[in-house]
Amino acid sequence: MTGEQQRKLTHQAVSSVSFSPDGKTLASGSLDGNIYLWDVTRGELTQKLENQNLMHGQANMYPPHIHSVSFSTDGQMLASGGPDNTIRLWDVVTGVKKQTLIGHASRVYCVSFSPDRATLVSGHTDGIIRLWDANTGQHKSMLSGHTDVVTNVAFSPDGKTLASGSWDCSVLLWDFASATNATDTVK
């Protein structure tokens, strides 16, 4: 590793990035409310996923930026979260928005797929972490323990532990197997 810059990809101000599992595609969320998919090898833009809800009708209510993007472990789906309290699931191949997940009471700061791709986890401003069925979009359960904005969520490689970071100056580690079996708030 030389530490040399390999490429420079430019668009509106970047708020989040995520590599596809094969490392060939980079997704970048932007302050313009769109998601850009890049061919990493060529350094070329391959797709622009337009956030239609924020672009048409809600722009005055919510600033149209993307707080977080995350690829599923098979690279076929991309999740995005933003200030309009929703999560959007995108088909990476077609660029089509597949679902909008509704249930957060405030802006969604982070999203992450479990290694088995069965669960999507999201964090937001009220300190609650939500677990969603990644295939159906149904809300599964909530984890509470943070007292401020949940800014990041990440899974251990084996999928047994979920880590969450917050503006409350804490990192919490969760037994994910127990959390996915929960039907109510886990404390």
For each residue, the residues with C-beta under 8 A, 3 or more apart:
1:
2:
3:
4:
5: 8
6:
7: 40 43
8: 5 43
9: 26 28 36 38 43 45
10:
11: 14 28 30 32 36 45
12: 30 31 32 34
13: 30 31 32
14: 11 17 28 29 30 31
15: 29 30 31 65 66 67
16: 28 29 66 67 68 69
17: 14 26 27 28 29 69
18: 26 27 69 70 71 78
19: 23 25 26 27 40 71
20: 23 24 25 26 27 71 75 92
21: 71 73 74 75
22: 25 75
23: 19 20 40
24: 20 39 40 41
25: 19 20 22 37 38 39 40 46 71 75 92
26: 9 17 18 19 20 37 38 40
27: 17 18 19 20 35 36 37 38 69 71 78
28: 9 11 14 16 17 35 36 38 69
29: 14 15 16 17 35 65 66 67 68 69 80 82
30: 11 12 13 14 15 33 34 35 36 65 66
31: 12 13 14 15 63 64 65 66
32: 11 12 13 64 65
33: 30 50 51 54 55 59 64 65 66 82
34: 12 30 48 49 50 51 66
35: 27 28 29 30 48 49 51 66 69 78 80 90
36: 9 11 27 28 30 45 47 48 49
37: 25 26 27 45 46 47 48 49 92 95
38: 9 25 26 27 28 43 44 45 46
39: 24 25 42 43 44 45 46
40: 7 19 23 24 25 26 43
41: 24
42: 39
43: 7 8 9 38 39 40
44: 38 39
45: 9 11 36 37 38 39 48
46: 25 37 38 39
47: 36 37 95
48: 34 35 36 37 45 95
49: 34 35 36 37 78 80 90 95 97
50: 33 34 55
51: 33 34 35 54 55 64 66 80 82 88
52: 55 56 97
53: 56 57 58 84 86 100
54: 33 51 58 59 62 64 82 84
55: 33 50 51 52 59 64
56: 52 53 59
57: 53
58: 53 54 61 62 64 84
59: 33 54 55 56 62 64
60:
61: 58 84
62: 54 58 59 82 83 84 107
63: 31 83
64: 31 32 33 51 54 55 58 59 82
65: 15 29 30 31 32 33 82 83
66: 15 16 29 30 31 33 34 35 51 69 80 81 82
67: 15 16 29 81 82 83 107 108 109 110
68: 16 29 79 80 81 82 108 109 110 111
69: 16 17 18 27 28 29 35 66 78 79 80 111
70: 18 78 79 80 111 112 113
71: 18 19 20 21 25 27 75 77 78 92 113
72: 75 76 77 78 79 113 117 134
73: 21 113 114 115 116 117
74: 21 77 117
75: 20 21 22 25 71 72 92
76: 72 91 92 93
77: 71 72 74 89 90 91 92 98 113 117 134
78: 18 27 35 49 69 70 71 72 89 90 92
79: 68 69 70 72 87 88 89 90 111 112 113 120 122
80: 29 35 49 51 66 68 69 70 87 88 90 111
81: 66 67 68 86 87 88 107 108 109 110 111 122 124
82: 29 33 51 54 62 64 65 66 67 68 86 107 108
83: 62 63 65 67 107 108
84: 53 54 58 61 62 107
85: 102 104 105 106 107 108 124
86: 53 81 82 100 101 102 104 108
87: 79 80 81 100 101 104 108 111 120 122 132
88: 51 79 80 81 97 99 100 101
89: 77 78 79 97 98 99 100 101 120 134 137
90: 35 49 77 78 79 80 95 96 97 98
91: 76 77 94 95 96 97 98
92: 20 25 37 71 75 76 77 78 95
93: 76
94: 91
95: 37 47 48 49 90 91 92
96: 90 91
97: 49 52 88 89 90 91 100
98: 77 89 90 91
99: 88 89 137
100: 53 86 87 88 89 97
101: 86 87 88 89 120 122 132 137 139
102: 85 86
103: 130 132 139
104: 85 86 87 107 108 122 124 128 130
105: 85 124 126
106: 85 124 125 126
107: 62 67 81 82 83 84 85 104 124 125
108: 67 68 81 82 83 85 86 87 104 111 122 123 124
109: 67 68 81 123 124 125 149 150 151 152
110: 67 68 81 122 123 150 151 152 153
111: 68 69 70 79 80 81 87 108 120 121 122 153
112: 70 79 120 121 122 153 154 155
113: 70 71 72 73 77 79 117 119 120 121 134 155
114: 73 117 118 119 120 121 134 155 159 176 180
115: 73 155 157 158 159
116: 73 119 159
117: 72 73 74 77 113 114 134
118: 114 133 134 135 180
119: 113 114 116 131 132 133 134 140 180
120: 79 87 89 101 111 112 113 114 131 132 133 134
121: 111 112 113 114 129 130 131 132 153 155 162
122: 79 81 87 101 104 108 110 111 112 129 130 132 153
123: 108 109 110 128 129 130 146 149 150 151 152 153 164 166
124: 81 85 104 105 106 107 108 109 128 130 149 150
125: 106 107 109 149 150
126: 105 106
127: 144 145 146 147 148 149 150 166 168
128: 104 123 124 142 143 144 146 150
129: 121 122 123 142 143 144 146 150 153 162 164 174
130: 103 104 121 122 123 124 139 141 142 143
131: 119 120 121 139 140 141 142 143 179 180
132: 87 101 103 119 120 121 122 137 138 139 140
133: 118 119 120 136 137 138 139 140
134: 72 77 89 113 114 117 118 119 120 137
135: 118
136: 133
137: 89 99 101 132 133 134
138: 132 133
139: 101 103 130 131 132 133
140: 119 131 132 133 180 182
141: 130 131 179 180 182 183 184 185 186
142: 128 129 130 131 184 185 186
143: 128 129 130 131 162 164 174 179 185 186
144: 127 128 129 185 186 187
145: 127 164 172 187
146: 123 127 128 129 149 150 164 166 168 170 172
147: 127 166 168
148: 127 166 167 168
149: 109 123 124 125 127 146 166 167 168
150: 109 110 123 124 125 127 128 129 146 153 164 165 166
151: 109 110 123 165 166 167
152: 109 110 123 164 165
153: 110 111 112 121 122 123 129 150 162 163 164 165
154: 112 162 163
155: 112 113 114 115 121 159 161 162 163 176
156: 159 160 161 162 163
157: 115
158: 115 161
159: 114 115 116 155 156 176
160: 156 175 176 177
161: 155 156 158 173 174 175 176
162: 121 129 143 153 154 155 156 173 174 176 179
163: 153 154 155 156 171 172 173 174
164: 123 129 143 145 146 150 152 153 171 172 174
165: 150 151 152 153 170 171
166: 123 127 146 147 148 149 150 151 169 170 171 172
167: 148 149 151
168: 127 146 147 148 149
169: 166
170: 146 165 166
171: 163 164 165 166
172: 145 146 163 164 166
173: 161 162 163
174: 129 143 161 162 163 164 178 179 186
175: 160 161 178 179
176: 114 155 159 160 161 162 179 180
177: 160 180 181
178: 174 175 181 182 186
179: 131 141 143 162 174 175 176 182 186
180: 114 118 119 131 140 141 176 177
181: 177 178
182: 140 141 178 179 185 186
183: 141
184: 141 142
185: 141 142 143 144 182
186: 141 142 143 144 174 178 179 182
187: 144 145
